[in-house]
Structure formats: structure tokens, C-alpha cells
Amino acid sequence: MRFQVEIDGERCIACGKCFTIDIEHFESDAAGKSRVRGGISNGKSVGSFNDDKLIKVHETEFACLVGAIKVIWESELMPGYATM
């Protein structure tokens, strides 16, 4: 399943919950804040994935104390995309 993960670096408080829960999609930057593994950063860290770990990513999103993590499904990225 394709999805995108965004992390708002301004909101992140560097608590470490995200990369403790899911080291496959999240990692720490030099300041201890979260970033998307393999993603690009420009105020927000963004990365796209195509794997079956969406439940783990959502668990991480809901665990974020400040709501800095956002998961976007493929259907939201591509309006009109038929989902099952």
C-alpha cells in the first residue's frame, strides 16, 4: 500500500517516541528531532513508502504527543484513485 509520511519539524519536541516505535520509517536527526527515513527535509520531513507497515506508521502517528506526524494515503495523494 502506498502512503506518504510528513513530520512537521517545528512541532516536533524530540521526545523520540516515533523512532522508538517504528525504526523502519522514522529516525533522529542531529538535534534529536524526528525525520522520515530516506525522506527529504525543508521545514517538514517527507517520505513516500510502498509497504505493508501502515498500521505501525499509524500507531506512531497517534503516539506523537504534539501531532507532528501526518500519514497521507495514496487515495488522498491522487484524487480519483479507486480504493478497495
N, C-alpha and C positions, 0 to 999 in steps of 0.2 A: 504494500500500500504506500502510495506516495504522500508525503507530507512535508511541511516546512516548519522549522522552529526559529522563533525570534526571541532574543533576550535584550531587554532594554537596559543598557549599561548604566544609565542614570538612576534607575530604580534599584538595581542590584546592590545589596548590602554586604555581599561577600560572606554569607553565612555558611556556604558550602553544601547545603542540602542537595542541590541538584546533581552535582557531580559525585556526591556520595551515593545517591540513589541510582543514578544512571551514568556510568562512566563511558558508555558507548557513544552517547550523543553530546555530553557536556564535559567541559574541562575548566580548569582555573587559569586565569591569565596571571601576569606578573604581579598584579595588585591584589590577587586573591578573589577577584570577581569572576563570575561565570561567563563562559563564552561557548558557542556551539562548536563542537569538534569538527574541524575541517571547514568551518564557515568563514564568511567574510565579516569584517567589522568596520562600521562607520557610525559610531554612536550606538548602533544596535549590532548585535552579532546575529547573523542569519545563515542558515544552512538548510539544504534540502536532502531528504532521505527517501529511500525506497526499500523499506524492510518491514518485518512483521513485529516490530517492537513498539508499536503505537501506544499500547496500554501502559508500558513503562514510562514513555515520554509524558503521557497524560498524568500519571501518578506524580511525576516530577513537577509538572506544571501546577498541579493543585497543592503541592507541598511548599511551593515558593511563598515565603512569608510576606512578600511585598508585591506579588503579582507581576514580576518582571518577565516571566516566561509566557509565550503565546505559541500555541500549536495551530497551524493552519492546514486543513485537509485539502487534498487535491481538488475536490469539488469547489472549494472556495477560491482556489488559485485560478481555476479555469471555469468560469461561469458557463453553464450549459452542459457540463460534464455529467454524464449519467452515472449514478452510484447505485449499488445494489442494496 
